[in-house]
Every structure is written in structure tokens, then in C-alpha cells.
Amino acid sequence: MLAVDQREAMRLMFAGNAVPEPDGSVPARVLESVPDRKLTAFKTAAARVLTPYASGVLADRQFCFDALVEEEAVAPGCGLIAAADHFVPGHGEVVTDAVIDEDVDAHTVRGQGAVAMKLLVIWRPDGSPETRTNMVRRFVRRCRDAGLVSIIEPVSRPPRSGDAWDHTSGVLAAARELGNLGADLYKGEVPHGGRSTDEEIRRSCAELDEAIASPWVVLSSGVPADEFPRAVRLACEAGASGFLAGRAVWRDCIGAPDLERALHEDAVPRLRHLVDIVDETVAARVG
């Protein structure tokens, strides 16, 4: 599955190597140099070119969901997924927290053709487990009431206290906390950022598989694009059902002078290669 729901993170990609302010934030003038219409145009073009090769596409309300529907940019047979999260910036982070976007109505997006909704969950070791689990349960109920598939995306982040922290430990802890709350699909980070040995990545992915009650897939954020195919293979060997990713597919097309050509020549082969890996690995695993 393909993700084009990145928001301010995508704006930063277009802005390039901006020099941050002392507090770690990006100067407003840099962000303002990348207008919303540029993000919408990229997302719409990516969906039009890439969804013929994907089983699903994840889109955000802020920049592209309505445009994809109005322009019929999603290929037949590719399920439309609505991002139902509101990103909260702060502390020098583009996303310091995420909550349910109350402006995304489940029945409305289903009427527009969506088959699922997705919720980002920021997991911090010093965060409130009760707040996170209550939010996930409420999101799952909202999806079920509208007849939509529920997808949760827990991501591991450092504690606000500044204490020592291990990213992969957070990935696994998030799965143990949130992976059995009724979501239909779990979208998880690749343990070790895909930068460890095959054995270690496979072992940690097996821990994810044991903790998560539903089918699960991996995202590509935090993993070098050229390493993501290996990460997908290892995750699928350990029990994953595939991927829901964006950066590893289209990141190199950001800012291309001929976007359509870049998407066809670079992003399409990347996506098709990942799909082939999933098909081959899952088929071999299930016999």
C-alpha cells in the first residue's frame, strides 16, 4: 500500500536542507516558501501514477483526500484510506503528538469512496497508556460504526523528560500495549530502523508478530530507501503482511523538474519491486 498522507514533513522535503532555529524548529519563511498547492499537486500526481500498482492509498484531508476523489486519481481496485489524525507540532518537532481529527467524519469519507481510516499514535515511555488506549478504542469504534477498516500507526518517540531511550524497545512496547485493542490492521515501524543484521531484525519482527493480534504491515519512515526492500522481506518472513509506505517509494521524486517522468521511471519500479517482495515472501511463508 502507498502512503501520501505526509503533511508538514512533506513540506520540509520540498524546502530542502533548511537551517533550523535554535529551538530546533524550521523558520516560518522556509515553510511559507512551499505553498499548499505544491503538496496537493505532488500527492495527486503520485496517486494517479502509482495506485495502479498498489492495493491501497493513504491520503490526508488537509492536502489531498478531496482532490483525489474529485479528480478520480485513484485507480480502480486500489482502496482509498482516509487519514483521521490531527498532527500537533511543538518542541521543535513537526509532529509531537497526534489526536483523532474530529473533522474527518467516518460516514462522510465512506460516502466518498474510502474503505478504511488510519490513526497515528505517538508512543512515548513517559506518556499516558490510558490516554493512548482510550483513543485507539474510540477510533476503532468509530470505524466499525461506519463499516470501515481501522488502521492504527503507533510510532516510538523519545520521552519528554529527556531520559535515555531506545527506539526499538519503544516499537515493541507500543505493539504490546496497542496491538490487541481491536484494530483491523497495525502499521508498525521497522525495528532497528532496518540498520541491523538480518537475524536481529527478523527476531524483533517476530516479537511484533507475537504482540499484534491483527494483520500488520511496516512503514518506511526512518529506514533508508535502499534498505527498505530488505526490511520488508525480513518483516514478511517474520509474519508481516506487507507494507504501507511513502518515502521509500517517491522520496527521490520530490522537486524533480519533470514529476510525471520521475514517478514513472523511479517510483513505479520501486513500488513494483516492493510488491514483488511481499508476494514472494508471504507466499513462501504460508506455503
HUNORNOR-V218335 format. One record per pair of residues at least 6 apart in sequence whose C-alpha atoms are under 7 Angstrom apart, sorted by the first residue. I is the first residue (numbers start at 1). GAP is how many residues later the second one is. D is the distance in whole Angstrom. If there is no record, write none. Layout:
# HUNORNOR-V218335
{{I	GAP	D} {I	GAP	D}}
This chain:
# HUNORNOR-V218335
{{1	53	5} {1	54	5} {1	55	5} {1	56	6} {1	242	6} {1	243	4} {1	244	6} {2	52	6} {2	54	6} {2	55	5} {2	56	6} {2	242	5} {2	243	5} {2	244	6} {3	54	6} {3	55	5} {3	56	7} {3	241	6} {3	242	5} {3	243	4} {4	39	6} {4	54	6} {4	55	5} {4	242	6} {5	53	6} {5	54	5} {5	55	5} {5	78	7} {8	86	7} {9	85	7} {11	20	7} {11	23	6} {11	28	7} {12	19	7} {14	20	7} {14	240	6} {14	241	6} {15	15	6} {15	16	7} {15	19	7} {18	8	7} {20	6	5} {20	7	6} {21	6	6} {23	69	6} {24	68	4} {25	67	4} {25	68	7} {36	27	7} {39	24	7} {40	23	5} {40	24	5} {43	21	7} {44	20	7} {44	24	6} {44	29	7} {46	217	7} {47	26	6} {47	27	6} {48	25	5} {48	26	6} {48	27	7} {49	214	7} {49	215	7} {50	218	6} {51	6	7} {51	23	6} {51	24	5} {51	27	6} {52	23	5} {53	219	7} {54	24	6} {55	22	7} {55	23	5} {55	24	6} {56	22	5} {56	23	4} {56	24	6} {56	25	7} {57	21	7} {57	22	6} {57	23	5} {57	24	6} {58	22	6} {58	23	5} {58	24	6} {58	25	7} {59	6	5} {59	22	6} {59	23	5} {59	24	6} {60	22	6} {60	23	5} {61	22	7} {68	6	6} {69	43	7} {79	35	7} {79	36	6} {80	33	7} {80	34	5} {80	35	6} {80	36	7} {81	33	5} {81	34	6} {81	35	5} {81	36	5} {81	37	7} {82	32	6} {82	34	6} {82	35	5} {82	36	6} {83	34	6} {83	35	5} {83	36	6} {84	16	6} {84	17	5} {84	20	6} {84	33	6} {84	34	6} {84	35	6} {85	13	6} {85	14	6} {85	15	5} {85	16	5} {85	34	5} {85	35	6} {86	12	6} {86	13	5} {86	14	6} {86	15	5} {87	8	6} {87	10	6} {87	11	5} {87	12	7} {88	7	5} {88	8	6} {88	9	5} {88	10	6} {89	6	5} {89	7	5} {89	8	7} {90	6	6} {97	25	6} {98	22	6} {98	23	6} {98	24	6} {100	19	7} {106	36	7} {106	37	6} {106	40	6} {107	39	5} {115	33	5} {115	34	6} {116	32	5} {116	33	4} {116	34	6} {117	26	7} {117	31	7} {117	32	6} {117	33	6} {117	34	6} {118	32	6} {118	33	5} {118	34	6} {119	32	6} {119	33	5} {119	34	6} {120	32	6} {120	33	5} {120	34	6} {121	32	6} {121	33	4} {121	34	6} {122	32	6} {122	33	5} {122	34	6} {122	35	7} {123	31	6} {123	32	6} {123	33	5} {123	34	6} {123	51	6} {124	32	6} {124	33	5} {124	34	6} {124	35	5} {125	34	6} {126	33	5} {126	34	7} {133	45	7} {137	44	6} {140	10	6} {140	42	7} {140	43	6} {143	6	6} {143	7	6} {149	35	6} {150	33	5} {150	34	5} {150	35	6} {151	32	6} {151	33	6} {151	34	5} {151	35	6} {151	36	7} {152	31	7} {152	33	7} {152	34	5} {152	35	6} {153	33	6} {153	34	5} {153	35	6} {154	20	6} {154	34	6} {155	16	7} {155	34	6} {156	11	6} {156	14	5} {156	15	5} {157	10	7} {158	7	6} {168	23	5} {168	24	6} {171	18	7} {171	20	7} {172	36	6} {175	33	6} {175	36	6} {175	37	6} {176	35	5} {176	36	7} {179	7	7} {179	32	6} {179	33	4} {179	34	6} {180	32	6} {180	33	5} {183	31	7} {184	30	6} {185	29	6} {185	30	5} {185	31	5} {186	28	7} {186	29	6} {186	30	4} {186	31	6} {187	29	6} {187	30	5} {187	31	6} {187	32	6} {188	29	6} {188	30	5} {188	31	6} {189	29	6} {189	30	5} {190	28	6} {190	29	7} {190	41	7} {191	10	6} {191	13	6} {191	14	7} {192	9	7} {193	29	6} {193	30	5} {194	7	7} {194	29	6} {194	33	7} {194	34	7} {194	37	6} {198	36	7} {201	33	7} {202	32	5} {202	33	6} {202	36	6} {205	30	6} {205	33	6} {206	32	5} {206	33	7} {209	29	7} {209	30	6} {209	31	7} {215	25	7} {215	26	6} {216	24	5} {216	25	6} {217	23	5} {217	24	5} {217	25	5} {217	26	5} {217	27	6} {218	24	7} {218	25	5} {218	26	6} {219	24	6} {219	25	5} {219	26	5} {220	8	6} {220	25	5} {220	26	7} {220	27	6} {220	28	6} {221	26	7} {225	23	4} {228	20	7} {229	45	6} {232	10	7} {232	11	7} {233	44	6} {233	45	7} {233	48	6} {236	6	6} {236	42	7} {236	45	6} {236	46	6} {237	44	6} {237	45	7} {237	48	6} {241	41	7} {242	36	6} {249	18	5} {249	21	6} {249	22	6} {250	13	7} {250	17	5} {253	6	7} {253	9	6} {253	10	6} {256	6	7}}
